[in-house]
Amino acid sequence: MKAFILAAGLGTRLKPLTDYKPKALIELNGIPLLEITIKKLLKFGFNDIIINLHHYAEQIINFLERKNFFNAKIEFSYEKDLLLDTGGGLKKASYFFDDKKPFLIHNVDVLTNINLLDLYEYHENKNAIATLAVQKRNSSRYFLFDEDNNLCGWKNCKTGKIILVRKPLGKILEYAFSGIHIVSPKIFKYFPEKDVFSIVDFYLTVASKERITYYEHSNSIFFDLGKKENLTLAEKFLITSNDFEELK
C-alpha cells in the first residue's frame, strides 16, 4: 500500500530545535520522528512511500541512505524553491498514486497508536472520497461533521470563524484532526489551478461536492509533536508503551 509523509515544513513551533535540522529529524529518545513514522507505516503494510522535502532536505536524504531506506520503497517530492503547503504538496506528489487505490497521508510530527489498517479498511467500506482520522479533544480548530458523518464545515475557535460548505443533516459534531487521512485518487480532479494551498481548504471545497467522512480514534494516544512541550510527554509514553515495539 502507498503512503505520503508530509515532512517539508519549517517546524517554526519547534525553534530553536529546527534552526539547524528539519522537523522530521527531531528525536524522541534518540529516534527521529521520520523513523518513527516510517516504521509505523511499515508495521501496517504501507511500504511504498513518498516524502515531500524542503527544509534541510539533504539531511533527510542522507539519514535515509544511512538507514538503507528501512528496506522500503521511498521516493521524494522536492519543494526546493517554494513550500507548497499541505494541499499543494499533495498535488505535486499526486503522480505517485497511479494505481487508483486509496492511499495514506501522515504528518511526520504526530505520534499516535491508531491502527492504520483499521483506518484504511474503514475508508474502503464508507464510499467516501476521503476519510479523516479525528478525535474528541481540545483544539483551537475543528472539522465539522453532521449526523450522517459527512464533512460539512470548519471552525476556528480563536477567531470565531465558522465555514459551512453543505447543509448539515441533524446536529453538528466537532472533531480535532489528527493529521492522518486516507484518500482516494479520484479526489485529484478537484485540485485547484494554483500550486500553493492548504489541504483543509481543499477538503472543504471537495466536501461541497463529494462525501468526506471521519474515523474517530478518541481512545488512542495522540501527541502533536510540532509543539515543544509535547516532546517530553511523548518520550515518556514511548518508554512505557507496547504499541511501538518496532522502535525498541
C-alpha positions in Angstrom: 0.0 0.0 0.0 1.1 3.6 -0.7 1.6 6.5 1.7 2.6 10.1 1.7 4.6 11.6 4.6 4.3 15.3 5.0 7.8 16.4 6.1 8.6 19.6 4.2 7.6 22.1 6.9 9.9 24.6 8.6 9.0 23.4 12.1 8.7 27.0 13.3 6.9 26.0 16.5 9.9 23.8 17.4 12.5 26.6 17.2 15.4 26.7 18.1 15.4 22.9 17.6 14.8 23.3 13.9 17.3 26.1 13.3 19.9 23.6 12.0 17.9 20.4 11.3 14.5 19.5 9.8 11.5 18.8 11.9 11.5 15.3 10.6 14.8 14.6 12.3 13.9 15.9 15.7 14.3 12.9 18.1 12.3 11.2 20.7 14.5 9.1 22.9 17.2 9.2 20.2 14.8 8.2 17.4 14.0 10.7 14.7 10.3 11.5 14.1 10.7 10.3 10.5 12.0 6.9 11.6 9.1 6.6 14.0 6.6 7.4 11.2 8.2 5.1 8.6 8.4 2.1 11.0 4.7 2.7 11.9 3.7 2.7 8.2 5.7 -0.5 7.5 4.2 -2.2 10.5 0.7 -1.8 8.9 1.8 -2.7 5.4 2.4 0.8 3.9 5.8 0.0 2.2 5.6 2.2 -0.9 6.2 5.8 0.4 6.8 9.3 -0.9 8.1 12.1 1.3 7.9 15.8 0.5 11.1 17.8 1.3 12.1 21.4 1.7 13.7 22.4 5.0 17.2 20.8 5.2 16.2 18.3 2.6 19.7 16.9 2.2 19.8 15.9 5.9 16.7 13.8 5.4 18.1 12.1 2.3 21.4 11.4 4.0 19.6 9.9 7.0 17.5 7.6 4.9 20.6 6.5 2.9 22.4 5.6 6.1 19.4 3.6 7.1 19.2 1.8 3.7 15.7 3.4 3.4 14.4 0.9 6.0 14.2 -1.6 3.2 11.2 0.1 1.9 10.5 1.8 -1.5 10.9 5.5 -0.8 10.7 8.4 -3.2 10.9 12.2 -2.7 8.8 15.1 -3.8 11.1 18.1 -3.8 9.7 21.5 -2.9 13.1 23.1 -3.3 12.3 26.7 -4.1 8.8 27.1 -2.6 6.8 25.4 0.2 3.6 24.3 -1.4 1.6 23.9 1.9 -0.2 20.6 2.6 -2.6 20.7 -0.3 0.0 21.9 -2.8 2.3 19.2 -1.5 -0.2 16.5 -2.3 -0.9 18.0 -5.7 2.8 17.8 -6.6 3.2 14.2 -5.3 -0.1 13.0 -6.9 1.7 11.3 -9.8 3.0 8.7 -7.3 -0.5 7.4 -6.7 -1.2 6.0 -10.1 -2.7 2.6 -9.1 -6.2 4.0 -8.5 -6.1 2.7 -4.9 -6.7 4.7 -1.7 -3.5 5.8 0.0 -2.5 7.1 3.4 -1.3 10.7 4.3 0.6 11.0 7.6 2.1 14.2 9.1 5.6 13.5 10.3 5.0 15.4 13.5 2.3 13.3 15.1 2.6 10.3 17.3 -0.4 8.0 17.9 -1.1 4.4 18.4 -4.0 4.4 15.9 -4.4 1.2 13.9 -3.7 2.4 10.4 -5.0 -0.8 8.8 -8.3 -0.4 10.6 -8.5 3.2 9.3 -7.7 2.0 5.7 -10.4 -0.7 5.8 -12.9 1.7 7.4 -12.4 4.1 4.5 -12.9 1.3 1.9 -16.3 0.5 3.4 -17.6 4.1 3.6 -17.9 5.0 -0.1 -16.1 8.3 0.7 -13.5 10.2 -1.3 -11.5 10.8 1.9 -11.6 9.7 5.5 -10.0 11.9 8.2 -8.7 10.5 11.5 -10.2 12.7 14.2 -10.6 12.8 18.0 -12.7 14.4 20.6 -10.0 16.6 22.2 -9.4 20.2 22.9 -8.2 22.1 19.9 -8.2 25.6 18.5 -9.7 24.4 15.2 -12.2 21.7 14.4 -13.6 19.9 11.4 -17.4 20.0 11.5 -19.4 16.8 10.6 -23.1 16.2 10.5 -25.1 13.2 11.9 -24.6 11.3 8.6 -20.8 11.6 9.2 -20.3 14.0 6.3 -17.8 16.8 6.5 -19.8 20.0 6.3 -17.5 22.7 7.7 -14.7 24.1 9.8 -14.4 26.2 12.9 -11.6 28.4 14.2 -12.1 28.9 18.0 -9.5 31.7 18.2 -11.2 33.9 15.6 -14.7 32.6 15.9 -14.8 31.9 12.2 -17.1 29.1 11.0 -17.3 27.9 7.5 -20.2 25.7 6.3 -19.9 24.2 2.9 -23.0 22.0 2.8 -26.3 21.8 4.8 -25.7 19.6 7.8 -28.1 16.7 8.5 -29.0 17.0 12.1 -26.7 18.4 14.7 -23.1 19.4 14.0 -20.3 17.4 15.6 -16.9 19.0 16.3 -13.7 16.9 15.9 -10.0 17.7 16.1 -8.0 16.5 13.1 -5.1 14.1 13.8 -3.1 14.8 10.6 -3.7 11.3 9.3 -6.1 10.5 6.4 -7.0 8.0 3.7 -7.6 9.5 0.3 -9.0 8.1 -2.9 -7.1 9.3 -6.1 -10.3 10.4 -7.7 -10.1 13.5 -5.5 -7.3 14.7 -7.7 -9.8 16.0 -10.3 -10.7 18.7 -7.8 -7.2 20.2 -7.5 -7.3 24.0 -8.0 -5.1 25.5 -10.7 -2.9 27.2 -8.1 0.1 25.3 -6.7 0.1 26.5 -3.1 -2.9 25.8 -0.9 -4.0 24.2 2.3 -5.4 20.7 2.4 -8.0 21.9 4.8 -9.3 24.5 2.3 -9.1 21.8 -0.4 -11.2 19.3 1.7 -13.8 22.0 2.4 -14.2 22.6 -1.4 -14.4 18.9 -2.2 -16.9 18.3 0.7 -19.4 20.6 -1.1 -19.5 18.1 -4.0 -18.4 14.7 -2.6 -18.6 12.6 0.6 -15.7 13.1 3.1 -16.2 11.3 6.3 -14.3 10.7 9.5 -12.7 7.9 11.6 -12.9 8.6 15.3 -10.0 7.3 17.4 -10.6 9.2 20.6 -9.4 6.2 22.6 -6.0 6.4 21.0 -3.0 8.2 22.4 -2.2 11.3 20.4 0.7 13.8 20.5 1.1 16.9 18.4 4.9 16.9 18.1 5.0 20.2 16.4 4.8 21.6 20.0 8.0 21.6 22.1 6.1 20.9 25.3 4.7 17.6 23.9 8.1 16.1 23.1 8.9 15.2 26.7 5.4 13.8 27.2 5.8 11.7 24.1 9.2 10.4 25.2 7.7 9.1 28.5 4.9 7.5 26.5 7.3 5.7 24.2 9.2 4.2 27.2 6.1 2.6 28.6 4.0 1.8 25.6 3.8 -1.6 24.0 2.3 -0.1 20.8 5.7 0.8 19.4 7.7 -2.4 19.9 9.3 -1.9 16.5 11.2 1.1 17.9 12.8 -0.9 20.8 
